[in-house]
Amino acid sequence: MMKHKSVRALAALFVPLALGAAVLGTTGADASPAAATPPPGCTGPASQTWLNVVVDGVRNSNGLVAVTLYADDASKFLVKRGSLYVGRVDAQSGTTRACIFVPRTGVYALALYHDENANRSFDRTGIGFPAEGFGFSNNPATLAGLPTFKSVRLNVPKSGLTTRVHMKYP
């Protein structure tokens, strides 16, 4: 069971998402060759570097999948206005694919959620627990609370790589 502090931190994670910030869980970047041009529909401020995000375990095609991008700064991870931006794509049952621009090569973190009702907000239960699916880069365990920043750091050494995130539902 999550501790009270963890519930508040989880709630804080999704405040930036609701304001236009980010998404969850990956297994790391696959070593696929970089593409010369980004795929159609890549979200975020355009740059020469993008990351393909494959989100599995999406329970239905309702709403959107929001992907929040964080810089390599633990003090800004999951805090209000701490993200670089939030990209959103239509949810697809089973597997949802997204492309997100990153400012440049480097280390980032992703936090995702399945916004099933498309209200652009991470919904919670009356006691603060998640009411919608979520995930993080590197797919860290979240049973005891929020993952550490170290566990979600994702190296993006070149453009066009793919990372996988497994969606978890309450």
QUISUL-V576632 format. One line per field, one symbol per residue. phi: phi as a letter, one per 40 degrees, with the letter a starting at -180 (. if undefined). burial: I if it has 9 or more other C-alpha atoms within 8 Angstrom, else O. Layout:
phi=???
burial=???
//
This chain:
phi=.ccdccccccccdcccccchbaabfachccccccccbccdgcbgcdacbabcbbbbgccaccgbbcbbbbccadcbcgbdgcccabbbbccbdgbbbbbbcbdacibbbbbbaccccfcgaccbccbgccbbcaabdgfccbcchccccdcbcbcbcacgcbbbbccbbc
burial=OOOOOIIIIIIIIIIIIIIIIIIIIIIIIOOOOOOOOIOOOIIIOOIOIIIIIIIIIIOOIIIIIIIIIIIOOOOIIIIIOIIIIIIIOIIIIIIIOIIIIIIOIOIIIIIIIIIIOIOOIIOIOOOIIIIIIIIIIIIIOOOOIOIOIOOIIIIIOOIIIIIIIIIOOO
//
